[in-house]
């Protein structure tokens, strides 16, 4: 049965809250820990890497979601529990920072445990939510649904970026704790509101779960994931694409400042410009482009556009073309939105009822590890080149060139992927079109 408009709007509450919490952690707490509290940047980087480093657990969590329902439900209880755990993790991080005069071993241990709890909860809830989308939507509804909820998450991120900074002025530790508790609690309530009663209730759930748990996790992983060349190729393809599109995530602002001499006020607009391109392209992909041209063409256009944009970013810096640079940032968002929307819509559309959670876990691991790898490679490359040569244009330009090369590698790998031949993606309906 097709979901109602009210059900669709309610579902958007979860990614909206997820976006708010994400910008609170990666933006607000990141800055507060380094600037206001004077914690070494390397230690802060380690803390924030923990949620990404534990992302391989998503495959196991997805398997548990498929195979072991709670009270007859595979998705809703895990989404609620994951949201609660993520919110508690953020609250404990903030409380520890506020109540700790100096970073003792006990305080560092508490922060490590809290960041792991946040990462575990976020991975569990977001992975299971994506599996819920695969359960709830069919046919052309799926790419539209995936895109809509990704847009909702970006809206949450942009709202958080605009509001949290203002709410924290003037800064105080008590104000920070109050805002964190309000956002964490509000996101948890949004998750409950979003998913209550949304999971399909039908007699086949128990049979699907029995089939999923009929093979142990490690056997499932080895036979359906690790041993399958199509899954391995797709995993590498996703990582190349994510590294290629997101390695610049923390570099655009300093590049604009150091190479193009843009002011602080001007560089603060870059995230909004990039986000606008991402939102528009994802909306267009979900509403029309994927249905009209298919996943493969949308992904290819996104990758090619990314290659061209990175090359032009280097030229805009070399020629000091500030206006052109701003336009390119918008098209970088368009490239990111097209490739991300196409990939995720493809994965979610060709999953099966028995293995939706496991498949979303494989996707999530590839995406998160790609993002972590991109951040590490880009930062290390810039630091190394600047230390050896001292030229910002060369250092940042080398990263942009590397990203273009990785996207070309993803394009080359794409031609050998026939993802519908993978066992985990198989369907009984032989009328399904090939993905790649």
Secondary structure, DSSP 8 states (H G I E B T S, - for coil): ----HHHHHHHHHHHHHHHHHHHIIIIIIHHIIIIIS---HHHHHHHHHHHHHGGGHHHHHHHHHHH--BTTBSSHHHHHHHHHHHHHHHHHHHHHHHH-SS--HHHHHHHHHHHHHHHHHHHHHHHHHHHHHHHH--THHHHHHHHHHHHHHHHHHHHHHHHHHHHT-S--HHHHHHHHHHHHHHHHHHHHHHHTTTS---THHHHHHHHHHTS-HHHHIIIIIIT-HHHHHHHHHHHHHHHHHHTTTTTHHHHHHHHH---HHHHTTHHHHHHHHHHHHHHHIIIIIHHHH-HHHHHHHHHHHHHHHHHHHHHHHHTT-HHHHHHHHHHHHHHHHHHHHHHHHHHHHT--TTTHHHHHHHHHHHHHHHHHHHHHHHHHHHHHHHHHT--HHHHHHHHHHHHHHHHHHHHHHHTT--GGGSGGG--S-TT-----
